[in-house]
Amino acid sequence: MRPNHELIRGVRVYIAFSGPRQGPGRNRRTAARENRERVSVISKGISAMVASKGLRLAAFLIDGVLLGISLAVLVAAVFAMAAGADSDEAQVAFVVIGGLSGLALLFAYKFILELTPWRATFGKRILGIRVVAADGTEAGAGAIIGRELLYVVFSSISVVNLIFYIMLAVDEDARGWHDHLASTKVVKGRGPGASAA
């Protein structure tokens, strides 16, 4: 869905020139600053463009490749350490530690990266997309954590996982159950300190 640029300009102009509201304990400078803040919030919310399904799939594949390389390096390191161990118990310990480390990497990857100010994994960051709240404003940490926990739950159950990806494919804004339940969406934009894609 393309943004209505005339509407965007109209909202900005209306708020910017409607004049500061006066009231007890308020002055013109304070009201003008609040008007500028309202313009900023509404501009961000309206101009946030939903990331296409193709971009989200590409980001998913990039993340998969990066995770695959990381896991391959981890497995190679574990086998090297296990091979050099001087007892069967030490070898088992290395394998267990390696397995737990691999699981931690898989689960922590999205959690940690999407909790950064950029709200994006490496795949999303490369392609210039990020997670925001459903209204286009910044997503809070609680929403991000909830989104990722829901993703883990849905993707760990095969039948639910299939329905999850079907829903993601047919949804107009490419939002999965985890996005709808956490009130988030993925949009074009690189976040703080970077220009939008």
PECOR-V12730 format. One record per run of one state. SS is the DSSP state (helix for helix, strand for strand, loop for the rest). FROM is the first residue (numbers start at 0). TO is the last residue. If there is no record, write none. Layout:
# PECOR-V12730
SS_FROM_TO ; SS_FROM_TO
This chain:
# PECOR-V12730
loop_0_3 ; helix_4_16 ; loop_17_26 ; helix_27_46 ; loop_47_48 ; strand_49_49 ; loop_50_51 ; helix_52_82 ; loop_83_86 ; helix_87_113 ; loop_114_120 ; helix_121_126 ; loop_127_127 ; strand_128_132 ; loop_133_139 ; helix_140_154 ; loop_155_156 ; helix_157_169 ; loop_170_175 ; helix_176_181 ; loop_182_182 ; strand_183_187 ; loop_188_196
